[in-house]
């Protein structure tokens, strides 16, 4: 997971219009405030079309790993990001990484198309020893109809995707982490058709714990202590003590033992 900081800029995706650049800038602001990445942290980014999001963490001198859904996606992404980032094709519902391998796990454009989004969250917490961030499209957005939101956030209009609420995301993570210290917010409140006049207004709207933006982000701390494979899992500070082993804990340990 080395970092070639000589290549700090790359073409990362369809940010060709002023509107798409504005959308990404607002997402970036929210991500940085909720996640606060630090230099040297091991960051796993999960999702397709990761280029611009990887650059957020590259600018912070993080050690980067990316997971995309196919070899074709990987090849396309590799051309955009160059060297210095470990990239893998794989299934986000069954991550090919060890327990606690990353300081930060960042999930973007993944839950919307997943067969079992709860499984992705479970796997993210398994391989993370620090913080998990989930970015998703909000089903209760005021920003316009759903096909326009899909298009503006880089999804194919014909592609079937899910929209979520913050309540649904929390429910999927219930029993995995304690949400006492969760942080969340949203951005992009107005329809794209009035972007010219709404961009400045949006900056005046509080984004933390705002349930109305088209793009929502949630960040929560995760830290596990494994005493032994046969013993119960104990939370060091955020895991609920009465939940028992986190999903796939024993499977992950067995996998490492058999290597």
C-alpha positions as CSV (number, residue, x, y, z in Angstrom):
1,X,0.0,0.0,0.0
2,X,2.7,2.4,-0.9
3,X,2.1,6.0,-1.9
4,X,3.8,7.7,-4.8
5,X,3.2,11.3,-3.9
6,X,4.9,12.4,-7.1
7,X,1.6,11.6,-8.9
8,X,-0.8,13.6,-6.8
9,X,-3.2,14.5,-9.5
10,X,-5.1,12.3,-11.9
11,X,-8.2,12.4,-14.1
12,X,-10.7,10.6,-12.0
13,X,-14.0,10.5,-13.8
14,X,-16.8,12.5,-15.4
15,X,-16.2,15.8,-13.7
16,X,-16.5,17.7,-17.0
17,X,-19.3,20.2,-16.2
18,X,-19.5,23.0,-13.6
19,X,-22.4,21.2,-12.0
20,X,-20.6,17.9,-11.6
21,X,-17.6,19.6,-10.2
22,X,-19.8,21.5,-7.8
23,X,-21.5,18.3,-6.7
24,X,-18.1,16.6,-6.0
25,X,-16.8,19.6,-4.2
26,X,-19.7,19.5,-1.8
27,X,-19.3,15.8,-1.2
28,X,-15.6,16.3,-0.5
29,X,-16.3,19.0,2.1
30,X,-18.7,16.7,3.9
31,X,-16.3,13.7,3.7
32,X,-13.4,15.6,5.1
33,X,-15.5,17.0,8.0
34,X,-17.0,13.7,9.0
35,X,-13.9,11.5,8.5
36,X,-10.9,13.8,9.1
37,X,-8.3,11.6,7.4
38,X,-4.7,11.8,8.7
39,X,-1.3,11.3,7.0
40,X,-0.1,7.7,7.1
41,X,-3.5,6.2,7.8
42,X,-4.3,3.0,5.9
43,X,-7.5,3.7,3.9
44,X,-9.6,1.2,2.0
45,X,-12.0,2.7,-0.5
46,X,-14.9,0.5,-1.7
47,X,-17.0,1.2,-4.8
48,X,-16.8,1.8,-8.5
49,X,-15.7,5.1,-10.1
50,X,-13.3,5.8,-7.2
51,X,-10.9,8.1,-8.9
52,X,-11.8,11.4,-7.4
53,X,-12.5,9.9,-4.0
54,X,-9.0,8.3,-3.9
55,X,-7.6,11.7,-4.7
56,X,-9.2,13.1,-1.5
57,X,-7.1,10.7,0.6
58,X,-4.0,10.9,-1.6
59,X,-3.9,14.7,-0.9
60,X,-3.9,13.8,2.8
61,X,-0.9,11.4,2.4
62,X,-2.8,8.3,3.3
63,X,-1.8,4.8,2.3
64,X,-4.5,3.7,-0.2
65,X,-6.2,0.5,-1.2
66,X,-9.1,0.4,-3.6
67,X,-11.7,-2.3,-4.2
68,X,-13.9,-2.3,-7.3
69,X,-16.4,-4.8,-8.6
70,X,-14.7,-6.1,-11.7
71,X,-11.4,-6.5,-13.5
72,X,-12.7,-4.1,-16.2
73,X,-13.4,-1.4,-13.6
74,X,-9.9,-2.0,-12.1
75,X,-8.2,-1.5,-15.4
76,X,-10.1,1.7,-16.1
77,X,-9.3,3.0,-12.6
78,X,-5.6,2.0,-12.9
79,X,-5.3,4.2,-16.0
80,X,-6.7,7.1,-14.1
81,X,-4.8,6.9,-10.8
82,X,-1.4,5.5,-11.9
83,X,0.9,3.8,-9.5
84,X,1.1,4.1,-5.7
85,X,-2.3,2.7,-4.9
86,X,-3.1,-1.0,-4.4
87,X,-6.2,-1.9,-6.4
88,X,-8.2,-5.1,-6.4
89,X,-11.3,-6.5,-8.0
90,X,-13.6,-8.2,-5.6
91,X,-16.9,-8.5,-3.8
92,X,-17.6,-5.9,-1.2
93,X,-19.8,-8.4,0.6
94,X,-16.9,-10.7,1.2
95,X,-13.7,-8.6,1.5
96,X,-10.4,-10.3,0.7
97,X,-8.7,-8.6,3.7
98,X,-7.7,-9.5,7.2
99,X,-9.5,-8.3,10.4
100,X,-8.5,-4.8,11.5
101,X,-6.3,-4.3,8.4
102,X,-7.3,-0.7,7.8
103,X,-7.5,2.5,9.9
104,X,-10.3,3.8,7.7
105,X,-12.9,2.1,5.4
106,X,-14.6,4.4,3.0
107,X,-17.7,3.2,1.1
108,X,-19.1,5.1,-1.8
109,X,-21.5,4.2,-4.7
110,X,-21.6,0.6,-3.4
111,X,-24.7,0.2,-1.2
112,X,-27.0,1.5,-4.0
113,X,-26.3,-1.5,-6.3
114,X,-25.5,-4.2,-3.7
115,X,-27.6,-7.3,-3.3
116,X,-27.0,-7.3,0.5
117,X,-25.9,-3.8,1.6
118,X,-25.9,-4.9,5.3
119,X,-23.2,-7.4,4.5
120,X,-21.0,-4.7,3.1
121,X,-21.3,-2.7,6.3
122,X,-20.6,-5.8,8.3
123,X,-17.4,-6.6,6.3
124,X,-16.3,-3.0,6.5
125,X,-16.4,-3.0,10.3
126,X,-14.5,-6.4,10.3
127,X,-11.5,-5.1,8.4
128,X,-11.4,-1.7,10.1
129,X,-9.7,-0.7,13.3
130,X,-10.6,3.0,13.3
131,X,-13.5,4.7,11.4
132,X,-16.0,3.7,8.7
133,X,-17.5,6.2,6.3
134,X,-20.6,5.4,4.2
135,X,-21.7,7.8,1.4
136,X,-25.1,7.1,-0.1
137,X,-28.0,8.7,-2.0
138,X,-30.9,10.0,0.2
139,X,-34.4,8.8,-0.5
140,X,-35.9,11.9,1.1
141,X,-33.9,14.4,-0.8
142,X,-35.4,17.7,-1.9
143,X,-33.0,17.9,-4.8
144,X,-35.4,16.6,-7.5
145,X,-36.6,13.4,-8.9
146,X,-34.5,10.2,-8.6
147,X,-33.4,9.7,-12.1
148,X,-31.9,13.1,-12.3
149,X,-30.1,12.5,-9.0
150,X,-28.8,9.2,-10.4
151,X,-27.5,10.9,-13.5
152,X,-25.9,13.8,-11.6
153,X,-24.1,11.5,-9.3
154,X,-22.6,9.4,-12.1
155,X,-25.1,6.5,-12.2
156,X,-26.6,5.3,-15.4
157,X,-30.2,6.3,-15.7
158,X,-31.1,2.8,-16.7
159,X,-29.2,1.2,-13.8
160,X,-31.3,0.0,-10.9
161,X,-30.1,1.5,-7.7
162,X,-31.4,1.9,-4.1
163,X,-31.9,5.1,-2.2
164,X,-31.6,5.0,1.6
165,X,-32.5,7.0,4.6
166,X,-30.1,7.7,7.5
167,X,-32.5,5.6,9.7
168,X,-32.1,2.6,7.3
169,X,-28.3,2.8,7.4
170,X,-28.3,2.9,11.1
171,X,-30.6,0.0,11.3
172,X,-28.4,-2.1,9.0
173,X,-25.4,-1.4,11.3
174,X,-27.4,-2.1,14.6
175,X,-25.6,-4.9,16.5
176,X,-22.3,-4.2,14.9
177,X,-21.4,-0.8,16.4
178,X,-22.6,1.5,19.1
179,X,-23.8,4.7,17.4
180,X,-23.3,6.9,20.4
181,X,-20.5,8.9,18.6
182,X,-21.8,8.7,15.1
183,X,-21.5,11.7,12.9
184,X,-23.7,12.4,9.8
185,X,-24.8,15.1,7.5
186,X,-25.9,15.8,3.9
187,X,-25.3,18.2,1.0
188,X,-26.9,19.1,-2.3
189,X,-30.3,20.4,-1.2
190,X,-31.7,22.1,-4.4
191,X,-32.6,20.8,-7.9
192,X,-29.9,21.0,-10.5
193,X,-32.1,23.2,-12.6
194,X,-31.6,26.1,-10.2
195,X,-27.9,25.4,-9.5
196,X,-26.8,28.9,-10.7
197,X,-28.8,30.6,-7.9
198,X,-28.7,27.9,-5.3
199,X,-25.0,27.2,-5.0
200,X,-24.3,30.2,-2.8
201,X,-27.5,29.7,-0.8
202,X,-26.6,26.1,-0.1
203,X,-23.4,27.1,1.7
204,X,-25.6,28.9,4.3
205,X,-27.6,25.8,5.1
206,X,-26.3,23.7,8.0
207,X,-25.2,20.3,6.7
208,X,-24.6,18.4,9.9
209,X,-27.5,16.2,10.8
210,X,-29.5,17.6,7.9
211,X,-31.7,14.9,6.5
212,X,-32.7,16.6,3.3
213,X,-29.6,16.6,1.0
214,X,-29.3,14.3,-2.0
215,X,-25.9,13.0,-0.8
216,X,-25.6,11.8,2.7
217,X,-22.5,10.7,4.7
218,X,-22.2,8.9,8.0
219,X,-19.1,8.2,9.9
220,X,-18.7,6.0,13.0
221,X,-15.7,4.7,15.1
222,X,-15.0,1.0,15.1
223,X,-12.4,-0.8,17.3
224,X,-12.4,-4.4,18.1
225,X,-10.2,-6.5,20.5
226,X,-9.8,-10.2,19.8
227,X,-8.8,-12.1,22.9
228,X,-9.0,-15.6,21.3
229,X,-10.9,-17.3,18.6
230,X,-13.0,-19.3,21.1
231,X,-13.7,-16.3,23.4
232,X,-16.4,-13.6,23.1
233,X,-15.6,-10.4,21.3
234,X,-15.0,-7.5,23.6
235,X,-15.5,-3.9,22.6
236,X,-12.7,-1.6,23.4
237,X,-14.9,1.5,23.5
238,X,-17.6,1.6,20.8
239,X,-18.8,-2.0,20.4
240,X,-21.9,-3.1,22.3
241,X,-20.8,-5.6,24.9
242,X,-23.9,-7.7,24.6
243,X,-23.9,-8.2,20.9
244,X,-21.5,-11.2,20.8
245,X,-19.0,-11.7,18.0
246,X,-19.2,-9.4,15.1
247,X,-20.3,-11.0,11.9
248,X,-17.6,-13.1,10.2
249,X,-15.1,-12.8,13.1
250,X,-14.5,-16.5,13.4
251,X,-14.5,-16.9,9.6
252,X,-11.9,-14.2,9.3
253,X,-9.7,-15.8,11.9
254,X,-10.0,-19.2,10.3
255,X,-9.1,-17.7,7.0
256,X,-5.9,-16.2,8.4
257,X,-5.0,-19.4,10.2
258,X,-5.3,-21.5,7.1
259,X,-3.1,-19.3,5.0
